[in-house]
Each structure stands twice: as structure tokens, then as C-alpha cells.
Amino acid sequence: EFRAGLPEILSRDHNFRRFLVARSLMALGNLGLGFITVAAVRRWQVPDSAVGLYTAAYWLGQTAGTLSLGVLADRRGHKLSLEIGALAAVSAYALAWLAPAPDWYYAVFFLIGINSGAVLGSGILIALEFSQPGRRPTYAGLTNTAVGLVNITAPLVGTLLAGTSYSWTFAASAVVSLFALTLMHWWVLEPRWNNGATSP
């Protein structure tokens, strides 16, 4: 009965289907995540102490993103929080792509942290607002499965691009994240205010 209901949800709930596409693209946009530190070390030979500070910048961004975007999501909805997270990802990968000096990578890691904070909070909770309480586990399961499959694929795509150039990897991440942001903003309706919307 559970499996039989999945195609019906995807065919009937247009807004949720659009969300899955946009959210999956957000996950794919992180295909360059695992190469940021490596690129900094190889390009500028940054010391271990700088790598430690990069990590601190990431955790600071994640903390700031989780707290501030959590408050924002409570008031304005989780879609806006995810949009800000996607914008942070676009900015981070564009900076990693075009950075003229290693100090720019502090901003890169801070912005990636903000993106992570948005996804950790709103990326999970928004799925629960697309349906009535009885079907929330199904919606959450569909979301986690779709995003999980992309999260497995994204590093493999990033590895293929990194074999050519880290610049290509970060450029691809920025472009995909920008596309995800565009779809999330213009294509997906905020489910809190449009629960059950099925416009084609």
C-alpha cells in the first residue's frame, strides 16, 4: 500500500514534485564541496593552521545559519531559508572559482556553513509541510531518498570534473546551485501557505 501510493503522490502533487527537483539540484550543486580545501592547498600551499581556520569559519557559518535561518523559517517559511542557503552556495562556489588569494577561502567556508545550516534545518522540515499529518512520513521518505541518491552521485561528478580542473568543478557547482535557486524561488510555492497546491 505504501509503495502503491508513491506514484500517485508524484503525479498529483505538482508542487511537491517541483520541490524534489529543486532540492535535488541543490544537493547536486555541492559536487565541488570535497575539493575546496584541496584546491586551496594545491594552489597556494596554505599551511595546516589555515586549514584549521577554514574549518572554524565553516562551523561559524553553520552555527549562524542554523540559528538565524531557523528563526526566519519559523516566521516566513522554510522555502525562503532554503533559497538563502542556495544563494550562499552560489556565492561560495563563485568565490572558490575566482578567488585571487587564499584569504578569500574564509568567506567560502563561512558561506558553505550557512548553506549547510539551511539544509540541516529547513531541508528536512519543509517536507513535512507538503501534506496532511497522516502522509508526512511518506513525503519525508521520498525527499530523503531523492536527495540521498543525489548526494551519492554528486561527489562522483565532482571527481570527474576535478580531474580536468578545480575551476571547472567550482564553476559547475555555482551554475547548478544558481539553477536550483531559480527553480526554488520561481517554480516552487511555499507549502506552508499553499498546502495541497496542484497547479500544473
ZAVEXDO-636941 format. One record per residue (C-alpha): residue in one letter; residue number from 1; x, y, z. Coordinates in pm, 1 decimal, decimal comma. Example, Ala and Ser with C-alpha at 12.3 -4.5 7.8 and 13.67 -1.06 7.14 Angstrom:
<nodes>
{type: A	seq: 1	x: 1230,0	y: -450,0	z: 780,0}
{type: S	seq: 2	x: 1367,0	y: -106,0	z: 714,0}
</nodes>
This chain:
<nodes>
{type: E	seq: 1	x: 0,0	y: 0,0	z: 0,0}
{type: F	seq: 2	x: 290,3	y: 235,3	z: 80,6}
{type: R	seq: 3	x: 469,4	y: 167,1	z: -248,1}
{type: A	seq: 4	x: 146,3	y: 194,3	z: -444,7}
{type: G	seq: 5	x: 90,0	y: 542,7	z: -308,0}
{type: L	seq: 6	x: 424,9	y: 685,6	z: -419,1}
{type: P	seq: 7	x: 348,6	y: 727,3	z: -792,2}
{type: E	seq: 8	x: 13,6	y: 881,6	z: -703,0}
{type: I	seq: 9	x: 181,4	y: 1145,7	z: -485,4}
{type: L	seq: 10	x: 436,7	y: 1234,1	z: -752,8}
{type: S	seq: 11	x: 175,7	y: 1257,1	z: -1028,2}
{type: R	seq: 12	x: -84,7	y: 1451,3	z: -827,0}
{type: D	seq: 13	x: 119,4	y: 1687,2	z: -610,7}
{type: H	seq: 14	x: 284,5	y: 1911,6	z: -868,6}
{type: N	seq: 15	x: 431,3	y: 2149,6	z: -612,4}
{type: F	seq: 16	x: 599,4	y: 1869,9	z: -419,4}
{type: R	seq: 17	x: 737,5	y: 1721,5	z: -741,8}
{type: R	seq: 18	x: 883,0	y: 2058,8	z: -833,5}
{type: F	seq: 19	x: 1031,5	y: 2086,8	z: -486,0}
{type: L	seq: 20	x: 1201,5	y: 1748,7	z: -524,9}
{type: V	seq: 21	x: 1362,8	y: 1864,8	z: -849,9}
{type: A	seq: 22	x: 1483,9	y: 2193,2	z: -699,2}
{type: R	seq: 23	x: 1601,2	y: 2029,5	z: -376,8}
{type: S	seq: 24	x: 1786,4	y: 1757,2	z: -566,0}
{type: L	seq: 25	x: 1963,5	y: 2021,8	z: -773,1}
{type: M	seq: 26	x: 2065,2	y: 2197,0	z: -452,5}
{type: A	seq: 27	x: 2229,3	y: 1873,4	z: -343,3}
{type: L	seq: 28	x: 2396,2	y: 1828,8	z: -681,7}
{type: G	seq: 29	x: 2530,5	y: 2183,0	z: -654,5}
{type: N	seq: 30	x: 2758,4	y: 2063,5	z: -375,5}
{type: L	seq: 31	x: 2954,1	y: 1845,1	z: -616,8}
{type: G	seq: 32	x: 3259,6	y: 2064,4	z: -551,3}
{type: L	seq: 33	x: 3235,6	y: 2056,2	z: -172,3}
{type: G	seq: 34	x: 3502,4	y: 1794,0	z: -117,4}
{type: F	seq: 35	x: 3760,6	y: 1977,4	z: -327,4}
{type: I	seq: 36	x: 3764,8	y: 2325,0	z: -172,0}
{type: T	seq: 37	x: 4037,2	y: 2255,4	z: 83,2}
{type: V	seq: 38	x: 4239,1	y: 2050,4	z: -165,2}
{type: A	seq: 39	x: 4225,2	y: 2333,3	z: -417,5}
{type: A	seq: 40	x: 4345,8	y: 2587,2	z: -160,4}
{type: V	seq: 41	x: 4635,7	y: 2364,8	z: -53,5}
{type: R	seq: 42	x: 4747,7	y: 2286,2	z: -407,3}
{type: R	seq: 43	x: 4704,7	y: 2636,5	z: -545,0}
{type: W	seq: 44	x: 4856,8	y: 2839,4	z: -259,4}
{type: Q	seq: 45	x: 5026,3	y: 2575,2	z: -41,3}
{type: V	seq: 46	x: 4834,4	y: 2702,8	z: 261,7}
{type: P	seq: 47	x: 4964,9	y: 2572,9	z: 596,6}
{type: D	seq: 48	x: 4777,8	y: 2337,9	z: 826,6}
{type: S	seq: 49	x: 4691,2	y: 2629,8	z: 1053,6}
{type: A	seq: 50	x: 4499,4	y: 2796,4	z: 768,6}
{type: V	seq: 51	x: 4308,6	y: 2475,8	z: 703,2}
{type: G	seq: 52	x: 4211,2	y: 2470,7	z: 1069,5}
{type: L	seq: 53	x: 4083,7	y: 2826,6	z: 1042,5}
{type: Y	seq: 54	x: 3888,6	y: 2732,7	z: 731,1}
{type: T	seq: 55	x: 3715,5	y: 2466,1	z: 936,3}
{type: A	seq: 56	x: 3642,2	y: 2718,9	z: 1210,3}
{type: A	seq: 57	x: 3490,1	y: 2953,8	z: 950,4}
{type: Y	seq: 58	x: 3269,7	y: 2667,3	z: 829,1}
{type: W	seq: 59	x: 3141,6	y: 2586,9	z: 1177,2}
{type: L	seq: 60	x: 3082,7	y: 2955,2	z: 1247,9}
{type: G	seq: 61	x: 2880,9	y: 2986,3	z: 928,5}
{type: Q	seq: 62	x: 2683,0	y: 2672,7	z: 1004,4}
{type: T	seq: 63	x: 2601,4	y: 2793,2	z: 1355,1}
{type: A	seq: 64	x: 2499,6	y: 3137,2	z: 1232,1}
{type: G	seq: 65	x: 2296,0	y: 2986,6	z: 950,0}
{type: T	seq: 66	x: 2118,1	y: 2733,6	z: 1167,6}
{type: L	seq: 67	x: 2019,2	y: 2989,3	z: 1430,5}
{type: S	seq: 68	x: 1928,2	y: 3284,2	z: 1208,5}
{type: L	seq: 69	x: 1761,7	y: 3087,4	z: 930,5}
{type: G	seq: 70	x: 1573,9	y: 2877,5	z: 1184,4}
{type: V	seq: 71	x: 1415,8	y: 3192,4	z: 1329,1}
{type: L	seq: 72	x: 1344,3	y: 3319,1	z: 977,4}
{type: A	seq: 73	x: 1186,3	y: 2988,8	z: 874,2}
{type: D	seq: 74	x: 954,7	y: 2996,2	z: 1174,8}
{type: R	seq: 75	x: 822,8	y: 3333,4	z: 1063,0}
{type: R	seq: 76	x: 846,7	y: 3327,8	z: 683,1}
{type: G	seq: 77	x: 860,6	y: 2961,2	z: 588,1}
{type: H	seq: 78	x: 1130,2	y: 2707,9	z: 511,1}
{type: K	seq: 79	x: 1141,4	y: 2779,5	z: 138,4}
{type: L	seq: 80	x: 1292,9	y: 3121,7	z: 198,2}
{type: S	seq: 81	x: 1551,5	y: 2966,0	z: 427,2}
{type: L	seq: 82	x: 1649,7	y: 2717,9	z: 156,1}
{type: E	seq: 83	x: 1669,1	y: 2996,7	z: -100,6}
{type: I	seq: 84	x: 1912,6	y: 3187,8	z: 119,0}
{type: G	seq: 85	x: 2112,1	y: 2868,1	z: 165,8}
{type: A	seq: 86	x: 2123,8	y: 2817,6	z: -211,4}
{type: L	seq: 87	x: 2233,1	y: 3179,1	z: -260,0}
{type: A	seq: 88	x: 2512,0	y: 3120,3	z: -8,2}
{type: A	seq: 89	x: 2621,7	y: 2814,5	z: -208,1}
{type: V	seq: 90	x: 2623,9	y: 3010,0	z: -534,8}
{type: S	seq: 91	x: 2836,3	y: 3281,8	z: -372,9}
{type: A	seq: 92	x: 3071,4	y: 3032,4	z: -208,3}
{type: Y	seq: 93	x: 3148,1	y: 2835,0	z: -522,9}
{type: A	seq: 94	x: 3181,1	y: 3150,8	z: -732,5}
{type: L	seq: 95	x: 3436,4	y: 3280,1	z: -479,7}
{type: A	seq: 96	x: 3621,2	y: 2947,5	z: -478,9}
{type: W	seq: 97	x: 3628,6	y: 2960,1	z: -858,9}
{type: L	seq: 98	x: 3750,4	y: 3320,5	z: -888,7}
{type: A	seq: 99	x: 3945,4	y: 3371,1	z: -564,3}
{type: P	seq: 100	x: 4271,5	y: 3561,4	z: -626,3}
{type: A	seq: 101	x: 4414,7	y: 3481,9	z: -280,7}
{type: P	seq: 102	x: 4376,8	y: 3213,4	z: -11,7}
{type: D	seq: 103	x: 4220,5	y: 3455,9	z: 237,7}
{type: W	seq: 104	x: 3907,4	y: 3456,5	z: 24,6}
{type: Y	seq: 105	x: 3851,4	y: 3097,3	z: 127,5}
{type: Y	seq: 106	x: 3749,5	y: 3206,4	z: 477,1}
{type: A	seq: 107	x: 3441,3	y: 3359,2	z: 316,4}
{type: V	seq: 108	x: 3398,1	y: 3047,0	z: 102,7}
{type: F	seq: 109	x: 3385,2	y: 2819,0	z: 405,4}
{type: F	seq: 110	x: 3163,8	y: 3059,2	z: 601,3}
{type: L	seq: 111	x: 2910,5	y: 3065,1	z: 317,7}
{type: I	seq: 112	x: 2923,8	y: 2687,8	z: 277,9}
{type: G	seq: 113	x: 2847,8	y: 2668,9	z: 650,3}
{type: I	seq: 114	x: 2541,6	y: 2889,4	z: 603,4}
{type: N	seq: 115	x: 2424,5	y: 2660,4	z: 324,9}
{type: S	seq: 116	x: 2474,4	y: 2359,1	z: 548,6}
{type: G	seq: 117	x: 2277,5	y: 2523,4	z: 830,5}
{type: A	seq: 118	x: 1985,9	y: 2593,7	z: 598,1}
{type: V	seq: 119	x: 1979,9	y: 2238,1	z: 465,6}
{type: L	seq: 120	x: 2010,4	y: 2075,1	z: 808,3}
{type: G	seq: 121	x: 1706,9	y: 2261,4	z: 937,3}
{type: S	seq: 122	x: 1471,2	y: 2360,5	z: 659,0}
{type: G	seq: 123	x: 1579,0	y: 2087,7	z: 418,3}
{type: I	seq: 124	x: 1419,8	y: 1830,7	z: 647,7}
{type: L	seq: 125	x: 1128,4	y: 2022,4	z: 796,9}
{type: I	seq: 126	x: 989,3	y: 2167,0	z: 474,2}
{type: A	seq: 127	x: 896,5	y: 1819,2	z: 351,0}
{type: L	seq: 128	x: 654,1	y: 1784,5	z: 642,7}
{type: E	seq: 129	x: 456,9	y: 2088,6	z: 528,8}
{type: F	seq: 130	x: 358,0	y: 1949,4	z: 190,0}
{type: S	seq: 131	x: 99,2	y: 1706,0	z: 323,3}
{type: Q	seq: 132	x: -150,4	y: 1627,3	z: 591,8}
{type: P	seq: 133	x: -12,3	y: 1462,6	z: 910,8}
{type: G	seq: 134	x: -106,0	y: 1110,8	z: 802,7}
{type: R	seq: 135	x: 114,6	y: 1123,0	z: 494,0}
{type: R	seq: 136	x: 409,7	y: 1314,8	z: 632,4}
{type: P	seq: 137	x: 631,4	y: 1007,0	z: 678,4}
{type: T	seq: 138	x: 582,1	y: 923,7	z: 310,0}
{type: Y	seq: 139	x: 670,5	y: 1275,7	z: 197,9}
{type: A	seq: 140	x: 974,5	y: 1283,1	z: 425,5}
{type: G	seq: 141	x: 1085,8	y: 944,0	z: 297,4}
{type: L	seq: 142	x: 1053,2	y: 1049,0	z: -65,5}
{type: T	seq: 143	x: 1251,3	y: 1365,5	z: -0,4}
{type: N	seq: 144	x: 1529,9	y: 1191,2	z: 188,3}
{type: T	seq: 145	x: 1555,3	y: 916,4	z: -73,7}
{type: A	seq: 146	x: 1572,6	y: 1156,1	z: -369,4}
{type: V	seq: 147	x: 1827,3	y: 1383,9	z: -202,0}
{type: G	seq: 148	x: 2025,2	y: 1086,9	z: -70,7}
{type: L	seq: 149	x: 2066,3	y: 941,6	z: -418,7}
{type: V	seq: 150	x: 2190,5	y: 1276,0	z: -547,9}
{type: N	seq: 151	x: 2427,5	y: 1311,3	z: -251,8}
{type: I	seq: 152	x: 2584,9	y: 981,4	z: -356,7}
{type: T	seq: 153	x: 2616,0	y: 1088,8	z: -719,0}
{type: A	seq: 154	x: 2738,5	y: 1447,7	z: -669,3}
{type: P	seq: 155	x: 3091,2	y: 1363,2	z: -542,4}
{type: L	seq: 156	x: 3140,3	y: 1126,7	z: -835,5}
{type: V	seq: 157	x: 3050,3	y: 1403,5	z: -1080,7}
{type: G	seq: 158	x: 3281,3	y: 1638,8	z: -889,3}
{type: T	seq: 159	x: 3564,8	y: 1387,3	z: -914,6}
{type: L	seq: 160	x: 3528,6	y: 1365,4	z: -1291,2}
{type: L	seq: 161	x: 3536,6	y: 1743,9	z: -1325,8}
{type: A	seq: 162	x: 3823,9	y: 1781,3	z: -1078,0}
{type: G	seq: 163	x: 4031,0	y: 1553,1	z: -1297,2}
{type: T	seq: 164	x: 4019,8	y: 1831,6	z: -1554,7}
{type: S	seq: 165	x: 4030,3	y: 2139,6	z: -1334,0}
{type: Y	seq: 166	x: 3915,9	y: 2253,4	z: -991,3}
{type: S	seq: 167	x: 3795,9	y: 2571,0	z: -1159,2}
{type: W	seq: 168	x: 3557,3	y: 2368,0	z: -1374,2}
{type: T	seq: 169	x: 3433,0	y: 2190,2	z: -1062,5}
{type: F	seq: 170	x: 3356,4	y: 2510,8	z: -873,2}
{type: A	seq: 171	x: 3207,1	y: 2676,0	z: -1180,4}
{type: A	seq: 172	x: 2973,9	y: 2379,1	z: -1227,7}
{type: S	seq: 173	x: 2875,3	y: 2392,9	z: -859,8}
{type: A	seq: 174	x: 2796,3	y: 2763,6	z: -886,1}
{type: V	seq: 175	x: 2589,7	y: 2719,7	z: -1203,2}
{type: V	seq: 176	x: 2391,3	y: 2421,4	z: -1072,3}
{type: S	seq: 177	x: 2328,9	y: 2597,8	z: -739,3}
{type: L	seq: 178	x: 2209,2	y: 2907,1	z: -925,1}
{type: F	seq: 179	x: 1969,5	y: 2693,9	z: -1129,8}
{type: A	seq: 180	x: 1843,1	y: 2530,5	z: -810,4}
{type: L	seq: 181	x: 1790,1	y: 2872,0	z: -651,5}
{type: T	seq: 182	x: 1597,5	y: 2992,2	z: -955,8}
{type: L	seq: 183	x: 1367,9	y: 2690,5	z: -952,2}
{type: M	seq: 184	x: 1315,4	y: 2704,4	z: -577,6}
{type: H	seq: 185	x: 1222,7	y: 3072,5	z: -590,0}
{type: W	seq: 186	x: 1011,7	y: 3090,9	z: -906,3}
{type: W	seq: 187	x: 881,4	y: 2737,8	z: -955,0}
{type: V	seq: 188	x: 805,6	y: 2608,4	z: -604,0}
{type: L	seq: 189	x: 527,2	y: 2751,2	z: -388,9}
{type: E	seq: 190	x: 581,5	y: 2789,2	z: -15,0}
{type: P	seq: 191	x: 394,9	y: 2482,0	z: 115,4}
{type: R	seq: 192	x: 306,4	y: 2647,4	z: 446,0}
{type: W	seq: 193	x: 79,6	y: 2891,2	z: 264,6}
{type: N	seq: 194	x: -8,7	y: 2672,0	z: -35,6}
{type: N	seq: 195	x: -54,4	y: 2327,0	z: 113,9}
{type: G	seq: 196	x: -208,0	y: 2094,9	z: -142,6}
{type: A	seq: 197	x: -146,7	y: 2323,5	z: -438,3}
{type: T	seq: 198	x: -155,0	y: 2121,9	z: -759,0}
{type: S	seq: 199	x: -119,0	y: 2380,2	z: -1031,8}
{type: P	seq: 200	x: 44,2	y: 2230,6	z: -1343,8}
</nodes>
